[in-house]
Amino acid sequence: MSVPSAYWTAIVDNDSAYDDKFFYGVRTTGVFCRPSCKSRVPKKENIRIFKDGRLAQAAKYRPCKRCNPDRQ
């Protein structure tokens, strides 16, 4: 599944306007983040998009310790 270009741009630009509109998981680390997370940008092919954090956790991704996507 490819990442929509608007989501990819939001991740690369750390765009907080997209926070809580989607979350992204990184397959290689098993972590999910908000688009505004300041962590290193993963390779596009390793990203999985989620509608909300609960879906990411259900898919066995853990919340990022930097951006805390499981908190408001």
C-alpha positions in Angstrom: 0.0 0.0 0.0 1.5 3.3 -1.0 1.4 6.4 1.2 -0.7 9.3 -0.2 1.4 12.2 -1.2 -0.3 14.7 1.2 0.4 12.3 4.2 4.0 11.9 3.1 4.5 15.6 2.8 2.9 16.1 6.3 5.4 13.5 7.8 8.4 15.0 6.1 7.4 18.6 7.1 6.4 17.6 10.6 3.0 19.3 9.9 1.0 19.6 13.1 -2.1 20.5 11.1 -2.4 16.8 10.4 -2.1 15.6 14.0 -5.1 13.5 15.0 -6.2 13.2 11.3 -3.9 10.2 10.8 -1.0 8.4 12.5 1.8 6.5 10.9 3.5 3.4 11.9 7.1 2.4 11.0 7.3 -1.3 10.1 11.0 -1.5 10.9 10.7 -0.2 14.5 7.2 -1.2 15.4 6.5 2.4 16.6 3.6 4.7 15.6 3.8 8.5 15.6 1.9 11.7 14.9 2.7 13.5 11.7 4.4 16.3 13.7 6.9 14.0 15.4 10.4 15.3 15.4 11.9 11.8 15.1 14.0 10.9 12.0 11.8 10.5 8.9 11.6 6.8 8.0 11.8 5.5 4.5 8.5 5.8 2.7 8.2 2.1 2.0 8.4 1.4 5.7 5.4 3.6 6.6 1.9 2.3 7.3 -1.0 4.8 7.7 -3.6 4.5 10.5 -6.9 6.4 10.9 -6.3 6.6 14.7 -3.9 5.4 17.4 -6.1 2.6 18.6 -5.9 0.9 15.2 -2.1 1.3 15.3 -2.0 -0.3 18.7 -4.3 -3.1 17.6 -1.8 -3.8 14.7 0.9 -4.2 17.4 2.6 -0.9 17.0 3.7 0.9 20.2 3.4 4.6 20.9 6.4 6.8 20.2 8.1 8.1 23.3 8.9 11.4 21.7 5.5 12.5 20.4 3.3 10.4 22.7 0.5 9.7 20.1 -1.6 7.9 22.7 -2.1 11.1 24.7 -4.1 14.1 23.9 
